[in-house]
Amino acid sequence: MSKARSRKDTNIRSHIAYLAARLMAEDGVADYGAAKQKAARQAGLLDAKLLPDNQEIEAALREYQSLYQADDQPAQLRRMREVAVRVMREFSHFNPALVGSVLSGTANKFSDVNLHLYADDAKALTLFLLNHRYKYEEGARRVRRGDGYVDVPQFLLEVEGVPVTLTVLDRDHERLAGRSRSEPDAQRARLPEVEALLGVNP
């Protein structure tokens, strides 16, 4: 491949990453895959080999936020991390771990607080929510497990006006998480780490 072609391909990837980042920052597209596919359609790109990876999009998103959302995004992020700490303390029995954009630092007004909770029986969490009078909706999410995928329970609630998504994984998943870099445990933080991000004393 010539240097000119290589430079052109790099420019295309950077442009798609920028468009995807803008979609996430301004339109609330939450998924990297959906953002890059929509960005590719906007740019008329047909060659999937030129699509940026998630890391490139995240870097572009951070740059976009620093340039165009510096007045609001840091405060929004801190607010969501404060809510994450509150929920993690209250749900400590389920060994909560923070994941997603609130942890990575790219959360914005469209984001929710994503927490992984660990329990062998999701009914224990249902009872906890009922006993503490939380209003919630139930759903499910497909996550990778070994060589395949499994559906796991999700609970959607609102805390202090901030949407919170609780994904319930079993204890085996928790034990495997430390040895695996695969989704959904590639990056996670326990309560002390999130408190440290806020500069909060336990």
LINLINSUL-V121167 format. One record per residue. N is the residue number from 1. SS is DSSP state (helix for helix, strand for strand, loop for the rest). PHI is phi in whole degrees, -180 to 180 (999 if undefined). OMEGA is omega in whole degrees, -180 to 180 (NA if undefined). Layout:
n=[N & N]
ss=[SS & SS]
phi=[PHI & PHI]
omega=[OMEGA & OMEGA]
This chain:
n=[1 & 2 & 3 & 4 & 5 & 6 & 7 & 8 & 9 & 10 & 11 & 12 & 13 & 14 & 15 & 16 & 17 & 18 & 19 & 20 & 21 & 22 & 23 & 24 & 25 & 26 & 27 & 28 & 29 & 30 & 31 & 32 & 33 & 34 & 35 & 36 & 37 & 38 & 39 & 40 & 41 & 42 & 43 & 44 & 45 & 46 & 47 & 48 & 49 & 50 & 51 & 52 & 53 & 54 & 55 & 56 & 57 & 58 & 59 & 60 & 61 & 62 & 63 & 64 & 65 & 66 & 67 & 68 & 69 & 70 & 71 & 72 & 73 & 74 & 75 & 76 & 77 & 78 & 79 & 80 & 81 & 82 & 83 & 84 & 85 & 86 & 87 & 88 & 89 & 90 & 91 & 92 & 93 & 94 & 95 & 96 & 97 & 98 & 99 & 100 & 101 & 102 & 103 & 104 & 105 & 106 & 107 & 108 & 109 & 110 & 111 & 112 & 113 & 114 & 115 & 116 & 117 & 118 & 119 & 120 & 121 & 122 & 123 & 124 & 125 & 126 & 127 & 128 & 129 & 130 & 131 & 132 & 133 & 134 & 135 & 136 & 137 & 138 & 139 & 140 & 141 & 142 & 143 & 144 & 145 & 146 & 147 & 148 & 149 & 150 & 151 & 152 & 153 & 154 & 155 & 156 & 157 & 158 & 159 & 160 & 161 & 162 & 163 & 164 & 165 & 166 & 167 & 168 & 169 & 170 & 171 & 172 & 173 & 174 & 175 & 176 & 177 & 178 & 179 & 180 & 181 & 182 & 183 & 184 & 185 & 186 & 187 & 188 & 189 & 190 & 191 & 192 & 193 & 194 & 195 & 196 & 197 & 198 & 199 & 200 & 201 & 202]
ss=[loop & loop & helix & helix & helix & helix & helix & helix & helix & helix & helix & helix & helix & helix & helix & helix & helix & helix & helix & helix & helix & helix & helix & helix & helix & helix & loop & loop & loop & loop & loop & helix & helix & helix & helix & helix & helix & helix & helix & helix & helix & helix & helix & loop & loop & loop & loop & helix & helix & helix & loop & loop & loop & helix & helix & helix & helix & helix & helix & helix & helix & helix & helix & helix & helix & helix & helix & helix & loop & loop & loop & loop & helix & helix & helix & helix & helix & helix & helix & helix & helix & helix & helix & helix & helix & helix & helix & helix & helix & helix & loop & helix & helix & helix & loop & loop & strand & strand & strand & loop & helix & helix & helix & helix & loop & loop & loop & loop & loop & loop & loop & loop & strand & strand & strand & strand & strand & strand & loop & loop & loop & helix & helix & helix & helix & helix & helix & helix & helix & helix & helix & loop & loop & loop & loop & strand & strand & strand & strand & strand & strand & strand & strand & strand & strand & loop & loop & strand & strand & strand & strand & strand & strand & strand & strand & strand & strand & strand & strand & loop & loop & strand & strand & strand & strand & strand & strand & strand & strand & loop & helix & helix & helix & helix & helix & helix & helix & loop & loop & loop & loop & loop & loop & loop & loop & loop & loop & loop & strand & loop & helix & helix & helix & helix & helix & helix & helix & helix & loop & loop & loop & loop]
phi=[999 & -71 & -62 & -64 & -67 & -62 & -66 & -64 & -63 & -63 & -65 & -65 & -60 & -65 & -66 & -65 & -62 & -64 & -62 & -64 & -62 & -65 & -62 & -72 & -78 & -104 & -109 & 79 & -68 & -92 & -100 & -60 & -62 & -64 & -65 & -70 & -67 & -67 & -63 & -63 & -65 & -61 & -88 & 72 & -85 & -108 & -89 & -64 & -66 & -95 & -71 & -71 & -87 & -62 & -65 & -66 & -69 & -63 & -63 & -66 & -66 & -61 & -65 & -61 & -64 & -68 & -86 & -116 & -130 & -66 & -79 & -116 & -61 & -60 & -69 & -63 & -63 & -62 & -59 & -69 & -68 & -64 & -65 & -59 & -62 & -60 & -68 & -63 & -66 & -71 & -103 & -60 & -61 & -100 & 49 & -65 & -133 & -84 & -135 & 85 & -69 & -68 & -77 & -69 & 100 & -103 & -63 & -141 & -64 & -91 & -83 & -124 & -82 & -106 & -123 & -97 & -114 & -120 & -158 & -76 & -137 & -63 & -63 & -62 & -71 & -58 & -64 & -62 & -63 & -67 & -65 & -98 & 58 & -82 & -89 & -150 & -120 & -102 & -153 & -150 & -139 & -93 & -127 & -74 & -143 & 65 & -93 & -134 & -130 & -134 & -92 & -124 & -70 & -131 & -125 & -110 & -143 & -129 & -127 & 54 & 80 & -108 & -69 & -128 & -114 & -107 & -105 & -99 & -116 & -83 & -64 & -62 & -63 & -64 & -67 & -79 & -60 & -68 & -105 & -123 & -103 & -83 & -60 & -100 & -115 & -62 & -140 & -150 & -141 & -84 & -54 & -59 & -70 & -70 & -61 & -65 & -61 & -92 & 71 & -100 & -82 & -57]
omega=[-179 & 178 & -180 & 179 & 180 & 179 & 179 & 179 & 179 & 179 & 179 & 179 & -180 & 180 & 179 & 178 & 179 & 180 & 179 & 179 & 179 & 177 & -180 & -176 & -173 & -175 & 176 & 174 & -170 & -173 & -180 & -179 & 180 & -179 & -178 & 179 & 179 & 178 & 179 & 178 & 179 & -177 & -179 & -179 & -179 & -176 & -178 & -180 & -178 & 179 & 177 & 176 & -176 & -180 & 178 & 179 & 179 & 178 & 178 & 179 & 178 & 180 & 180 & -179 & -180 & -179 & -169 & -177 & -176 & -179 & -173 & -171 & 180 & 179 & 177 & 180 & -179 & 179 & -179 & 176 & 176 & 177 & 178 & 179 & 180 & -178 & -180 & 177 & -177 & -178 & -174 & -180 & -177 & 177 & -174 & 175 & 178 & 178 & 172 & -170 & 178 & 175 & -175 & 178 & -179 & -179 & 177 & -175 & 180 & -171 & 170 & 176 & -179 & 180 & 170 & 175 & -175 & 180 & 179 & 180 & -178 & 179 & 178 & 178 & 177 & 179 & 179 & -180 & 180 & -179 & 180 & 173 & 173 & 169 & -175 & 172 & 179 & 177 & 179 & 178 & 177 & -180 & 179 & 176 & -176 & -180 & -177 & -179 & 176 & 175 & 180 & -178 & 172 & 176 & -178 & 180 & 180 & -180 & -179 & 178 & -179 & 178 & -179 & 177 & 179 & 177 & -175 & 178 & -178 & -175 & 178 & 178 & 179 & -179 & -179 & -172 & -178 & -178 & -176 & 175 & -176 & 176 & 11 & -175 & -176 & 179 & -179 & -179 & 175 & -175 & -179 & 180 & 179 & 176 & 179 & 178 & -179 & -175 & -177 & 174 & 180 & NA]
